[in-house]
Amino acid sequence: MSELELVRAEFIRYPQSLLSVDDRLQNLSPVLAKAVGEQIAYALQGWQGPIPDRHFVCSTIMDLAFSRQLVNWPTLVEQIAQYTDAVPDMLINAYECASWGYSLRQALSHPRTSPYVMCTIVDLNLMDLAFWRANPNWGNSGFGIVTLLFRAETNAHECVTVNVAKTSNFIAEFSIAVRNALADKPDYKLALPFFPPAVTQLFQRLLPDADMLPDLHPRFGHCFGADPWISLIEQAPHASSGQRFLATSVALNGYWTMADITLAADGIFNWREAK
Amino acid sequence: MMQCNHFFNGQLNRSPYAFRAYRANARVLPLTTPEDYASLGRIEKPAVQSPVFCGFQEKYDLLEEIVNAAFLHLQPLDRCVMTAMMPGGLRLPARLLQDDIFLLHQVDQEAKRLFLDGFSVLAIEESIIRHPLESGRNHLRLRWFPQHSSQRQDGWNELVRFLHQLNIVAIDE
């Protein structure tokens, strides 16, 4: 059995930075812990199952805070524990927007004590830098946190693919890999990352037969690794029973990931705006 | 019981590839507004500024060589966990993306989990800077957790000799 089923997906969008540039950096860790901890607790409201023994925090844009010791990971985890029992156990950001896929590969290809795995993808503009707000490579950014709870069957590692481009034309290589993955799966709906028209036109040219979910870049901006999950959240109310999805992300450095996903019949999928 | 009977604490003390030419490819987060400078200006400067001995591509080449040497010399070795300084700016070498390596912010928990699952594990932690604005002391720390004691020390000694050839020398601190 190799199903990878999405049980919960909750996205919270942050149009504003958590801290202003006038705030003291000492406040960063408690403020971030509150945002992440409350989001995890919100996503798991009413959850009766066991707390997963693997919970990855994935990020593309937040390394500076950790590498410059503005936020200490063990301290942050202790602070998150004030809000939720489902504390994350590790931080993964080397693979940029594809970090969730590499995390799932690591979790699913090694022995597990629980069928449940969590990823919380956090991309907040902690230092409020202009570079992260918009960029010619991906247009406007969208900041937020998405919490994902998966139910993974024994061979669920077969549902997750990771790879890396060999040339600088990584969007084309990624698109061809997606096309190959969908070759014998005509019924799948495809969740691609959100990009400006120059990139989405390339997707359309290289994936003419794919049943693509709408590109939500105009509404949300590029939300880094969260994009395909926002697509699934948007699609969930309209999805027919047993519908299969290919959730995909590609990073600027050419890492990509694809996951064969079903939505749990009793799943909860929502997004909201931070106040 | 998880025993680390092989431990190397070292520091890069000059260029690892002194006579090799590399393209200049420094990737620093661009600062474009006064607010950007005000924001980063809040970060305290390190008490000691470490020298930069290698650039972005050199560092990835260095890490790839160390991983290749580890899997060549250490018996038994099944998995490697390694810290990663990001944003990378450059594409990671394909070897570092394979499924016997996991790159993460802190290695201890994953090293322990893999060891308890029956794997022989190498944990690599590094703070080799590629630009003066990065923070780090050019340290490299290796810990090997084999499932069974190796009959011979040769492999570990070979690896340490290789690190010395790359100008990574053992330190006491």
Chai-1 contact restraints between the chains, C-beta under 6 A:
chainA,res_idxA,chainB,res_idxB,connection_type,confidence,min_distance_angstrom,max_distance_angstrom,comment,restraint_id
A,V21,B,E35,contact,1.0,0.0,6.0,A-B,restraint_1
A,V21,B,A38,contact,1.0,0.0,6.0,A-B,restraint_2
A,V21,B,S39,contact,1.0,0.0,6.0,A-B,restraint_3
A,L25,B,R42,contact,1.0,0.0,6.0,A-B,restraint_4
A,D63,B,M86,contact,1.0,0.0,6.0,A-B,restraint_5
A,D63,B,P87,contact,1.0,0.0,6.0,A-B,restraint_6
A,F66,B,H105,contact,1.0,0.0,6.0,A-B,restraint_7
A,S67,B,M85,contact,1.0,0.0,6.0,A-B,restraint_8
A,R68,B,I43,contact,1.0,0.0,6.0,A-B,restraint_9
A,R68,B,S135,contact,1.0,0.0,6.0,A-B,restraint_10
A,W73,B,H105,contact,1.0,0.0,6.0,A-B,restraint_11
A,W73,B,Q106,contact,1.0,0.0,6.0,A-B,restraint_12
A,D89,B,Q109,contact,1.0,0.0,6.0,A-B,restraint_13
A,M90,B,L104,contact,1.0,0.0,6.0,A-B,restraint_14
A,L91,B,H105,contact,1.0,0.0,6.0,A-B,restraint_15
A,I92,B,L104,contact,1.0,0.0,6.0,A-B,restraint_16
A,N93,B,M86,contact,1.0,0.0,6.0,A-B,restraint_17
A,A94,B,A84,contact,1.0,0.0,6.0,A-B,restraint_18
A,A94,B,M86,contact,1.0,0.0,6.0,A-B,restraint_19
A,A94,B,L103,contact,1.0,0.0,6.0,A-B,restraint_20
A,Q106,B,F102,contact,1.0,0.0,6.0,A-B,restraint_21
A,H110,B,D117,contact,1.0,0.0,6.0,A-B,restraint_22
A,P111,B,D117,contact,1.0,0.0,6.0,A-B,restraint_23
A,M127,B,S39,contact,1.0,0.0,6.0,A-B,restraint_24
A,D128,B,S39,contact,1.0,0.0,6.0,A-B,restraint_25
A,L129,B,D36,contact,1.0,0.0,6.0,A-B,restraint_26
A,A130,B,T32,contact,1.0,0.0,6.0,A-B,restraint_27
A,A130,B,T33,contact,1.0,0.0,6.0,A-B,restraint_28
A,A130,B,D36,contact,1.0,0.0,6.0,A-B,restraint_29
A,F131,B,L29,contact,1.0,0.0,6.0,A-B,restraint_30
A,F131,B,P30,contact,1.0,0.0,6.0,A-B,restraint_31
A,V164,B,A94,contact,1.0,0.0,6.0,A-B,restraint_32
A,V164,B,L97,contact,1.0,0.0,6.0,A-B,restraint_33
A,N253,B,R91,contact,1.0,0.0,6.0,A-B,restraint_34
A,G254,B,R91,contact,1.0,0.0,6.0,A-B,restraint_35
